Amino acid sequence: MAPRSRKRRRSFNEDRRGGCPFTVTTITEQCSNRASKKSKQDDANMEERQRTQLWPFNPEGKFNSMQSMSLPYIVEPRKRWRAMTPYHNFILNGRKYSAHDFVYVANDDSIEAQKIASREEDGGSLPRLTKYWVAKILEIRAADEHHVYARIYWMYSPDELPPNTRYGEESIEGRQTYHGENELIASNHMDVINVISIVTEAQVHQWIESNDEEVRDALYWRQVFNIATLQLSVC
């Protein structure tokens, strides 16, 4: 199995997170090949435990090699996760959120940040990406009205591209000269969060060069990042 998706969680304020008890493990092809050497019973147990998330983005750029962004995954504790009721949407602080929405997620840097209401009074400017993370909601589950969780894909800031990221024939790290101030990168980095860490809805557009008016002064993405292979699509 691939390493658990803990990157984002390690700097979460525990009070803000509301104590999310779930972790996600994604399963790469290489790990699946190793697992195939185990017994048929082990393989059957793995098939029963894992699910596959279909990739929701369609970038214009391509990868150098054929690869799938749709990774099998397991949420643990599995029985507790599946025992919860799935929902299409939820309401938080009077605002309705649905599966497939983009949202701003609080991190430690944003706990002391200015509240949404005061920012709107200041002209409704975009929240600073250094103070908030951005995620796409994939699934919503709840045990009751006080225990609501969202399985999400993280939208990376270009600054978060790790060392040895593969971009075509190059090896890169971090923000590149062509990345814009409001640019994000869609990733298949999956996590589960407590919805109380959601700050507000985010408007994120795909940048298609033939029609760039839509993304002017807005959050946008044009590339995708595969955490299993550390490969960034060529734009």
MOUR-V765861 format. One record per backbone hydrogen bond with DSSP energy under -1.0 kcal/mol. NH is the residue of the N-H (numbers start at 1). CO is the residue of the C=O. E is the energy in kcal/mol with one decimal. If there is no record, write none. Layout:
nh->NH co->CO e->E
nh->NH co->CO e->E
This chain:
nh->2 co->26 e->-2.0
nh->5 co->24 e->-2.0
nh->6 co->4 e->-2.2
nh->10 co->6 e->-1.6
nh->12 co->9 e->-2.2
nh->17 co->13 e->-2.4
nh->18 co->14 e->-1.4
nh->23 co->76 e->-2.3
nh->25 co->74 e->-2.4
nh->27 co->72 e->-2.7
nh->32 co->28 e->-2.1
nh->33 co->29 e->-2.1
nh->34 co->30 e->-1.6
nh->35 co->31 e->-2.4
nh->36 co->32 e->-1.5
nh->37 co->34 e->-1.3
nh->38 co->35 e->-2.0
nh->43 co->39 e->-2.1
nh->44 co->40 e->-2.4
nh->45 co->41 e->-2.2
nh->46 co->42 e->-2.2
nh->47 co->43 e->-2.4
nh->48 co->44 e->-1.9
nh->49 co->45 e->-1.5
nh->50 co->46 e->-2.3
nh->51 co->73 e->-2.7
nh->53 co->71 e->-1.4
nh->71 co->69 e->-1.0
nh->73 co->51 e->-3.7
nh->74 co->25 e->-2.2
nh->76 co->23 e->-2.5
nh->81 co->77 e->-2.1
nh->82 co->78 e->-2.6
nh->83 co->79 e->-1.5
nh->85 co->142 e->-2.2
nh->87 co->140 e->-2.4
nh->90 co->97 e->-2.3
nh->92 co->95 e->-2.8
nh->95 co->92 e->-1.9
nh->97 co->90 e->-3.1
nh->99 co->88 e->-2.1
nh->100 co->137 e->-2.4
nh->101 co->98 e->-1.9
nh->103 co->135 e->-2.6
nh->104 co->200 e->-2.9
nh->105 co->133 e->-3.1
nh->106 co->197 e->-3.1
nh->110 co->107 e->-1.5
nh->113 co->110 e->-1.1
nh->119 co->115 e->-1.9
nh->120 co->116 e->-2.4
nh->121 co->117 e->-1.6
nh->123 co->120 e->-1.5
nh->124 co->119 e->-1.6
nh->131 co->128 e->-1.6
nh->132 co->128 e->-1.0
nh->133 co->105 e->-2.7
nh->135 co->103 e->-2.4
nh->136 co->153 e->-2.8
nh->137 co->101 e->-2.9
nh->138 co->151 e->-3.1
nh->139 co->151 e->-1.6
nh->141 co->149 e->-2.5
nh->142 co->85 e->-2.0
nh->143 co->147 e->-2.4
nh->147 co->144 e->-1.4
nh->149 co->141 e->-3.3
nh->150 co->193 e->-2.6
nh->151 co->139 e->-2.6
nh->152 co->191 e->-3.0
nh->153 co->136 e->-2.1
nh->154 co->189 e->-2.3
nh->155 co->134 e->-2.8
nh->156 co->185 e->-2.9
nh->160 co->157 e->-2.3
nh->161 co->158 e->-1.6
nh->165 co->162 e->-1.0
nh->165 co->172 e->-2.0
nh->166 co->230 e->-3.5
nh->167 co->170 e->-2.3
nh->170 co->167 e->-2.2
nh->172 co->165 e->-3.0
nh->174 co->161 e->-1.6
nh->179 co->176 e->-1.6
nh->183 co->180 e->-1.3
nh->184 co->220 e->-3.0
nh->185 co->156 e->-2.5
nh->186 co->223 e->-1.9
nh->188 co->225 e->-1.3
nh->191 co->152 e->-2.0
nh->193 co->150 e->-2.6
nh->195 co->148 e->-2.1
nh->197 co->194 e->-2.2
nh->198 co->195 e->-1.9
nh->199 co->104 e->-2.8
nh->202 co->102 e->-2.4
nh->205 co->219 e->-2.2
nh->207 co->221 e->-2.7
nh->211 co->208 e->-2.8
nh->218 co->215 e->-1.9
nh->220 co->182 e->-1.7
nh->221 co->205 e->-2.1
nh->225 co->186 e->-2.8
nh->226 co->231 e->-2.6
nh->230 co->226 e->-1.8
nh->231 co->226 e->-1.0
nh->232 co->166 e->-3.2
nh->233 co->224 e->-2.6
nh->234 co->62 e->-2.6
